[in-house]
């Protein structure tokens, strides 16, 4: 596909997600922490489409840098209520596109690994707070951050399933079978769960992705 068309599709998709989240927040009175995670997961799932809508990584990387600036301005001035965090020290929305840009740059020629590297951040970090709020009864504190054991378990399960699926469903090299993808997905999920548990100030968007990248690089490259 022409990369300019891919860029247009990506921009429309992302702003469509933000618009949907804004509408849900106003219609249903949902909290910004919830709608921010809806956007978080939705944007992360764009990774599955990257090999099909971009011929090379550079335009996507430039788009990520542009969204970093936009998200920083939104953090400062509050353009999008659905993306705001209850913690002013949390710059996770700024770090997310940076993480995606680095993953695309490093793993572009290995689409299954590229998508897999983004899945702990997308699904693990996306679902952990929601699971913690719904069923979390065992809280623990790291600096100023509060998490739950149940949320961390949810992170592990969600990260494992998404990473495992991406490793063998996404076409390209390395061409893994479901069995071959099992152990690296478990390893990535285990260590990213530990890293997420101790990360503060929204830095988990960087530390989770960096951990997944290191493990997958050592495993496959």
C-alpha positions as CSV (number, residue, x, y, z in Angstrom):
1,X,0.0,0.0,0.0
2,X,1.2,3.6,-0.7
3,X,2.7,4.8,2.6
4,X,0.8,8.1,2.4
5,X,-2.5,6.2,2.3
6,X,-1.2,4.2,5.2
7,X,-0.5,7.4,7.1
8,X,-4.0,8.8,6.3
9,X,-5.6,5.5,7.5
10,X,-3.5,5.6,10.7
11,X,-4.4,9.3,11.5
12,X,-8.1,8.7,10.8
13,X,-8.1,5.6,13.0
14,X,-6.4,7.2,15.9
15,X,-8.5,10.4,15.9
16,X,-11.5,8.2,15.5
17,X,-10.6,6.3,18.6
18,X,-10.1,9.6,20.5
19,X,-13.5,10.9,19.3
20,X,-15.2,7.6,20.3
21,X,-13.6,7.8,23.7
22,X,-14.6,11.4,24.1
23,X,-18.2,10.6,23.2
24,X,-18.4,7.6,25.6
25,X,-17.0,9.8,28.4
26,X,-19.7,12.4,27.9
27,X,-22.5,9.9,27.2
28,X,-21.8,7.4,29.9
29,X,-19.8,9.5,32.3
30,X,-16.8,7.2,32.1
31,X,-13.7,8.2,33.9
32,X,-10.7,9.5,31.9
33,X,-8.5,6.7,33.3
34,X,-10.9,4.2,31.7
35,X,-11.2,6.0,28.3
36,X,-7.4,6.6,28.2
37,X,-6.9,2.8,28.4
38,X,-9.5,2.3,25.7
39,X,-7.4,4.6,23.4
40,X,-4.2,2.9,24.7
41,X,-5.3,-0.6,23.6
42,X,-6.9,0.6,20.4
43,X,-3.8,2.5,19.3
44,X,-1.5,-0.4,20.3
45,X,-3.5,-2.7,18.1
46,X,-2.7,-0.6,15.1
47,X,0.7,-2.4,15.3
48,X,-1.0,-5.4,13.7
49,X,-1.7,-3.4,10.6
50,X,1.7,-1.7,10.2
51,X,3.2,-4.4,7.8
52,X,0.2,-4.0,5.5
53,X,-0.3,-0.2,5.4
54,X,3.3,1.0,5.4
55,X,6.1,-0.1,3.0
56,X,8.8,1.3,5.2
57,X,9.0,2.5,8.8
58,X,10.1,6.1,8.3
59,X,6.8,7.8,7.8
60,X,5.3,5.8,10.7
61,X,8.2,6.9,12.9
62,X,7.7,10.5,11.9
63,X,4.0,10.2,12.7
64,X,4.9,8.8,16.1
65,X,7.1,11.8,16.8
66,X,4.3,14.1,15.8
67,X,1.9,12.4,18.2
68,X,4.5,12.7,20.9
69,X,4.4,16.4,20.5
70,X,0.6,16.4,20.3
71,X,0.3,14.3,23.4
72,X,2.7,16.5,25.3
73,X,0.6,19.5,24.4
74,X,-2.5,17.7,25.4
75,X,-0.9,16.7,28.8
76,X,-0.1,20.4,29.3
77,X,-3.3,22.0,28.1
78,X,-5.9,19.3,28.2
79,X,-7.3,19.2,24.7
80,X,-8.8,15.7,25.0
81,X,-10.6,14.9,28.3
82,X,-10.6,11.2,27.4
83,X,-6.8,11.1,27.4
84,X,-6.1,12.9,30.6
85,X,-4.6,11.1,33.6
86,X,-5.5,11.5,37.2
87,X,-1.8,11.8,37.9
88,X,-0.1,15.0,36.5
89,X,3.3,13.2,36.8
90,X,2.1,10.5,34.3
91,X,3.5,11.2,30.9
92,X,2.6,7.7,29.6
93,X,0.7,9.1,26.5
94,X,3.9,10.8,25.5
95,X,6.1,7.8,26.0
96,X,3.7,5.4,24.1
97,X,4.4,6.7,20.6
98,X,8.2,6.9,21.4
99,X,8.1,3.2,22.3
100,X,6.2,2.4,19.1
101,X,8.7,4.3,17.0
102,X,11.7,2.5,18.5
103,X,10.1,-0.9,18.1
104,X,9.2,-0.1,14.4
105,X,12.8,1.0,13.8
106,X,14.4,-2.0,15.3
107,X,12.1,-4.8,14.2
108,X,10.6,-3.6,10.9
109,X,12.1,-6.5,8.9
110,X,10.6,-9.0,11.4
111,X,6.9,-8.2,11.6
112,X,5.9,-11.0,14.1
113,X,8.5,-9.8,16.5
114,X,7.7,-6.1,15.9
115,X,4.0,-6.7,16.8
116,X,4.8,-9.0,19.7
117,X,7.1,-6.5,21.3
118,X,4.2,-4.0,21.5
119,X,1.7,-6.4,23.0
120,X,2.7,-6.4,26.7
121,X,2.4,-2.6,26.6
122,X,-0.8,-2.7,24.6
123,X,-2.8,-5.4,26.4
124,X,-0.9,-6.1,29.6
125,X,-0.6,-2.4,30.6
126,X,-4.0,-1.6,29.1
127,X,-6.0,-4.1,31.1
128,X,-4.1,-4.3,34.4
129,X,-5.6,-1.2,35.9
130,X,-9.1,-2.1,34.9
131,X,-8.7,-5.6,36.4
132,X,-7.2,-4.2,39.5
133,X,-10.2,-1.8,40.0
134,X,-12.8,-4.5,39.3
135,X,-11.4,-7.4,41.4
136,X,-8.3,-6.1,43.0
137,X,-8.3,-6.7,46.8
138,X,-4.6,-7.0,47.5
139,X,-2.8,-3.7,46.9
140,X,0.9,-3.0,47.0
141,X,2.7,0.3,46.7
142,X,5.8,1.3,44.8
143,X,6.9,4.9,45.6
144,X,3.7,6.9,44.7
145,X,2.1,4.2,42.6
146,X,-0.5,1.8,43.8
147,X,-1.1,-1.6,42.1
148,X,-2.8,-4.8,42.9
149,X,-1.8,-8.4,42.8
150,X,-4.9,-9.2,40.8
151,X,-4.0,-6.4,38.3
152,X,-0.5,-7.8,37.9
153,X,-1.8,-11.3,37.3
154,X,-4.2,-9.8,34.7
155,X,-1.2,-8.0,33.1
156,X,0.7,-11.3,32.8
157,X,-2.2,-13.3,31.3
158,X,-3.2,-10.5,28.8
159,X,0.5,-9.9,27.8
160,X,1.1,-13.6,27.3
161,X,-1.9,-14.2,25.2
162,X,-1.4,-11.2,23.0
163,X,2.4,-11.7,22.6
164,X,2.0,-15.4,21.9
165,X,-0.7,-14.8,19.2
166,X,1.3,-12.0,17.5
167,X,4.4,-14.2,17.4
168,X,2.8,-16.8,15.1
169,X,-0.3,-15.1,13.6
170,X,1.4,-12.1,12.1
171,X,3.0,-13.1,8.7
172,X,6.7,-12.7,8.1
173,X,10.0,-13.8,9.6
174,X,10.6,-15.5,11.9
175,X,7.9,-17.9,10.9
176,X,7.0,-19.5,14.2
177,X,4.6,-22.3,15.0
178,X,2.3,-21.8,18.0
179,X,4.5,-24.2,20.0
180,X,7.7,-22.3,19.1
181,X,6.1,-19.0,20.2
182,X,5.1,-20.3,23.6
183,X,8.3,-20.1,25.6
184,X,9.4,-16.7,24.4
185,X,5.9,-15.3,25.0
186,X,5.9,-16.7,28.5
187,X,9.4,-15.2,29.2
188,X,8.5,-11.8,27.8
189,X,5.2,-11.7,29.8
190,X,6.9,-12.8,33.1
191,X,9.6,-10.2,33.0
192,X,7.4,-7.3,31.7
193,X,5.0,-8.1,34.5
194,X,7.8,-7.6,37.0
195,X,9.0,-4.5,35.3
196,X,5.5,-3.0,35.2
197,X,5.1,-3.7,38.9
198,X,8.0,-1.5,39.9
199,X,7.8,1.3,37.2
200,X,6.7,4.7,38.3
201,X,5.8,8.1,36.8
202,X,4.3,6.6,33.6
203,X,7.7,5.2,32.7
204,X,6.2,1.7,32.3
205,X,5.4,2.6,28.7
206,X,9.1,2.7,28.1
207,X,10.4,0.0,30.5
208,X,7.8,-2.6,29.5
209,X,8.6,-2.1,25.8
210,X,12.4,-2.0,26.4
211,X,12.2,-5.3,28.3
212,X,10.2,-7.0,25.6
213,X,12.6,-5.7,23.0
214,X,15.7,-7.0,24.8
215,X,14.3,-10.4,25.3
216,X,13.0,-10.8,21.8
217,X,16.2,-9.5,20.3
218,X,18.3,-12.0,22.3
219,X,15.9,-14.8,21.4
220,X,15.5,-14.2,17.7
221,X,18.0,-11.7,16.2
